[in-house]
Amino acid sequence: MTPKLTALDHLVLTVADIGHTVAFYERILGMARVEVHAADGSTRTALRFGQQKINLHPAGREYVPCAERPVPCSADLCFLSDTPLDDWMAHLGGWGITVEQGPVARHGATGPITSIYFRDPDGNLIEVANPV
């Protein structure tokens, strides 16, 4: 029998400036900064939302183990939201963030979604979607 996965616990973003990234994700996406005390004695920064977490690695000083080629601007992330996309677009516009595409119909992990796309400070593609 093949073992089965149950959920995604966290993912890692390699970023140019942790403070700039945290400010963006807190202000724009409502995430919370978390300081994590790792087993090696270091303190690391993460972002929490719901029951998920994004660990942040500083570019050029990544924590080991890490991806084979960790670089900023390599992620494409989709977040679900119950907030209408028109409200998101107004919020993003208020911060001077350009919506590159959307609203557009897409298909998410659990079914149809409607999405908008924009970029974080490192150029990662961010998708915010409403389930249909």
Order of alpha helices (4+ residues) and beta strands (2+ residues): beta-alpha-beta-beta-beta-beta-alpha-beta-beta-beta
